[in-house]
Amino acid sequence: MSGYGQFCPVAKAMELLDERWTMLVVRELLAGSGHFNDLRRGVPKMSPALLSKRLKSLTRAGVVEREEIDGRTTYSLTECGKELADVVEALGAWGVRWIGELGEEDLDPHLLMWDMRRTIPIEAWPRARTTLAFHLDGVVPRASRWWLVVSGSEADVCDFDPGFEVAGTIQTSLHTLTRIWRGDVSWSHAQRDGVRPGRRAPQHRDLDRPVDPGRRAAPGVSYSSW
């Protein structure tokens, strides 16, 4: 790890944090991923070897703690690492505000649905199993159909029909759904601009209001709110 040769605290912090992918690994840990394969799902374009290297660097620096729990390696943030939550949140808010344009190379349906699955506020959903279907326009067929299933205290996402009753179907482009999830556009505004309901408008079975399929800010921002 090369240094800047400056006493400035920003420079000293960046000697660790500005290595490629490092802050995204921290983002994934903040989002609750604790196992290597879960971390990989959040950074799918990062090689396993590089992910392992970054985790080792963060562990040596005291940002990450590595443990063996029931035979599985688990990673978690130390108190030092948890203090980076405000940094990641500020970076995400700044990115939404000033670098909002998304190119095709930035879009990934697998990453988007994984992010939805792990960060939707499950406590706001009904206790009965609720399933939303997503039909993404302009995406290769094998990645254009998704189902988000929330049951009790757990959420899951499927790229095949799980066979459950669908409370609502959302049809839109991957670009639009990504912008909703990032916080670039509100769900109601997107509906006015052409997000199309499927068989019926998404509704909770036991609540008199539409399901907002989820909106959070950029990955790393407002983990507990839509």
N, C-alpha and C positions, 0 to 999 in steps of 0.2 A: 504494500500500500504506500504510494508515494505521497509526500507531503508538500505543502505550499511554502514552508519556511517562514510562516508568519505567526505572531503571537495572538492575532485576532481570534476571538472565540468562534466566529463564523467560519474562518478558515480551518480551525482545528476540527470543528464539527463536520465540515464538508470533506475533510480527509477520509472520514469513514463513510459518510452518507451519499457522496456524489458519484460513487462507483455505479456503473450501469446496473439497473434493476434493483438496487438496494432499497430504495424508498418504496418500490412496489412490493417487495417482500415484506417490509414493515407494514404496508397497507393491508396485505393479506392476513398478517398476524393480528392486526387490530380488528379485522373483520371476523375473526374467530377461527380461522383455519389453523390447525395445530399439528396436522400430520403432513408428511412430505407430499403424498399424492394430492391432498386437498390444496396445498400450496401450489402445486403444479397446475391445477385446474384454474387457479386465479391468474397465473402467468404462463399460459400455454406456449408462448413463443420463446420462453427461456429454457435453455437446455438443462437437463437434470444435473449435469456436472457443474454448471455455473451456479445453479440454485444451491447445491451442496456447498460450494465454495463460499457463497455469500452468507449462508447460515453459519458456517464455521467462523467467518470474520466477525459477524454480529455477536456470536457467542463469546469469542475471545475478548471483544470490546465490552462485554457485560450488558449488552442490549437484549440478548436472547438467552433463555435458559433451555437446555436440552435435558430431557428426562426419559427414562425407560418406564413405561406404565403398562402393566399386563403384557409384557413382551413387545410392545410397540414403542417406537421412538416418537416422543411428543415435543413440540417446540412451543414456547410461550414467551411473551415479553416480560422482562424484569420491570421493576419500578422505573428504572432508567428508560427502558424502551417504551413503557406506557406514556411517559411524558412527551413522546413524539406524536401523540394523538392530535394535539393542537396544531402541530406543524403540518401534519398530513391534511388535516381539515382545512387549514388556511391555504395550502397549495391547491387543494381541490376547488375551493371557492374562487380562488384567483384564476384557475384554469377555466372554470365555467364563465367567469366574467369577461376575461380578456382573450382566451384562446378557445372560443366556442365552436369554431368550424371543424366539422368532421369529414374526413375523406373516406373513400371506400375501404382503404387499407386499415382504417381504425375500427371497422365494424366486425363483430364476431358473435354470431348467435349463441354459440356454446358458452362463451364467457358471460354474455348478457344474462342468459337464463340461469347460469350458476350463481351469478351475483344476486339475482332476484330471489332465488331459492334460499340463500343464506342470510339475507338482510331484510326480508319483508317483516313487518311487525306482526307476528303471529297472534299476539294477544288481542289485536283488533279484529281478527277473523272469528266467525262462528265456531263453536266447538264441534259441530257436525262436520263431516268431511265435505270440503268444497273444492271443486275442480274448475279451473279456467283453461280454455284451449286458446292457443295463439297460432294464427296463420300469417306467416311472414311473406309478403310479396317481394319478388325480385331476388329470392334466395334459392340456391340449388335445392332440388326437391328433398334430398335426404336431411336437410337442415331447416326446412321451412315449416315444420309442424312440431309444436311443443305443447305439453300439458303441465300445468302447475297445480299440485295437489297439496292442500293444507288440511291436516286432520289432527285434532287435539293440539298438542304442542309441537308438532313436527311438520315440516314442509319438504316436499320432494318435487323434482322436475324430471319429466320423461320425454324422450324423443320418439316414443311410440304410444299409441292409445292405451292407457291403463285399464280401460273398460268401465270407468266410473261415470255416473251421470254428470254431464257438463252443465255447470251453472251459467256459463256464458262463453261466447267465443269472440275473440278480438282479432280483427284482420287489419293489418297495416304493414307498412314497410319496416324493415330492420332499422333503417335510418331514423324514422319517426319514433319507434319504440325506444331506441337508444337515447334519443333526445329527451323523451319523457322521463326516462329513468335517471338520466344525468341531472335533470332539473332545468334543462334549457327551455322547456315548454311545459305548460300545465296540461294535465289530462283533459280538463274541460276544453281548453283551447285546441288541443289536438283533435278532439271529437268534432269540433266545429269545422276544422280544416280537413276532415276526411278520414279519421280513424273509424272503420266500419264495424258495427256489431255483426255477429254471425247469426246463429239460429235465433238468438234473443239477446237483448241487452244484458250485460253481466249484472246479476242481482244476488245479494245474500239471500239465502233461503229463509233466514230468521231475522233479518233486519230490513227496515223499510228505507234503504238507501242503496245506490249503486255500489258495486265493488269498484274501488280504485285498484287496479291490478298491481299497483305499487309505483311509487316514485320516490327516489331518494336523490340526493345530489350526486356529484361525481363520486366514483369509488374512493372511499376514504373520508367522505363528508357526511355528517349527520347519520351515524349508524343506526340511531334509534328513531328516526322520524322520516316521514314521507314528505 
